[in-house]
Amino acid sequence: MERLDAEIAAGANDCPVCEGRGWVRRDVPVGHPDFGGAFPCSCQAEAEAERGLSRLRRYSNLGILSEARFEDLDERGPSAGAEAQARHYAATEAARAFAAAPAGSLLLTGGHGTGKTRLAAAAANRIMERGVPVLFAFVPDLLDQLRGAYSNEAALPHDELFEQVKNVPVLILDDVGAHSGTPWAEEKLFQIVNHRYVNGLPTLVTSSVPLERLDGRLQSKLADPRAARAIDLGGKASPKSVALGGVDPTMLREKTFESFQPHGKARDRDGQESLAAALTASRSFAEEPDGWLVLFGGTGCGKTHLAVAVANRQLAQGGEVFFASVPDLLDHLRVTYSPDSRVTYDELFDRIRQAPLLILDDYGKENSTAWANEKLYQIIVHRHNARLPTVITMPELPSGAGDPIASRLNDISIVNPVPITAPDYRFSNAGGNASR
């Protein structure tokens, strides 16, 4: 992030009017007030306008998106479907209107590749052509810069940078929801949006997260019909593009309490009763998460289905959920040690430990290295001591004497261990949903 740069030096001027001098004398009679005076050539005004636009573009933080123009965009968007094209056309018209007269807020939501960022960049460039400063910020990067601004070595102090972001004439926040959802990050983002909402400062926001899945406080500002407009471009992120902590949209759609088959393939009474008990315990936990719910049983018995159903219910109620399979979670933690990672290890680890509701799927199937055991131990101990709501699915409940994780998972003062003895759903002749 940079403040407005110093004047860009003008290059060679081959203007046929002033012949490169930059000034002219007016053809007026002797005695006229302008006689003999030197006046800026018209080329200087054009050059100044160009220098001003160049400064704005450098300040805007657009990078390669500085070339995005409405004229170059296909209003039908990247999809061939009629509905998707209609959505993209509506979003394009909304972005054009915002660029013509920036006011209030415009929220563009939709899956990856639907054209949200390109539309936002085109709006930014159109606004800057009129000489209005625009700051275009990728939200995870913006939050990283705000964190870094606390350092004594930061080029711009935190308070000064924060005020600049809050008060820039036009702000574009790209990919809200892609950031690490720590309490600090959520609070900073809300402070920015709320300040601009209260003061009527134009803000354009893009997000691959649906409006109803955003933080409730952000929703109230970005969905206020008096000052906001929201356009959904549709589209869904592919499973590989689901951010860590999110739940795959297909899983959310298919794995609900309503679609759970309480008898599964179980033909024996004990198996059927274990499924019914697990469903009841999961429903109860989902309504008011408190303590820990540990679902354990064999492959395909329905553990993951119930865990996703809990996430579904909480998300529908406006709650925050961090969902991850333990093997994937450990892989992501390892990656954050890389200097190329957008998210630092400490940020991600703290986000997991402090999540309002943490769901760990497939616990026990990870590569059991000393490093992995240490990370899981730290997460388990912290959440156990703080009594933070947690759901864990695993093949069996550990019982090793002297094992600190086993000790906590068997602590009935905070943990509700629910065994599922039913056989694998995947081999059901009844056509039940495949579940882990």
Secondary structure, DSSP 8 states (H G I E B T S, - for coil): ---------------TTTTTSSEE-----TTSTTTT--EE-HHHHHHHHHHHHHHHHHHHT-GGGGG--GGGS-TT-S--SHHHHHHHHHHHHHHHHHHHS--SEEEEE--TTSSHHHHHHHHHHHHHTTT--EEEEEHHHHHHHHHHTTSTT-SS-HHHHHHHHHH-SEEEEESTTSS---HHHHHHHHHHHHHHHHTT--EEEEESS-GGGS-HHHHHHHT-TTTEEEEE------GGGS-TBS--HHHHHH--TTT--TTTT--SHHHHHHHHHHHHHHHHHHHS--SEEEEEESTTSSHHHHHHHHHHHHHHTT---EEEEHHHHHHHHHHTTSTT-SS-HHHHHHHHHH-SSEEEESTT-S---HHHHHHHHHHHHHHHHHT--EEEEESS----TT-HHHHHHT-TTTEEEEEE----GGG-TT------
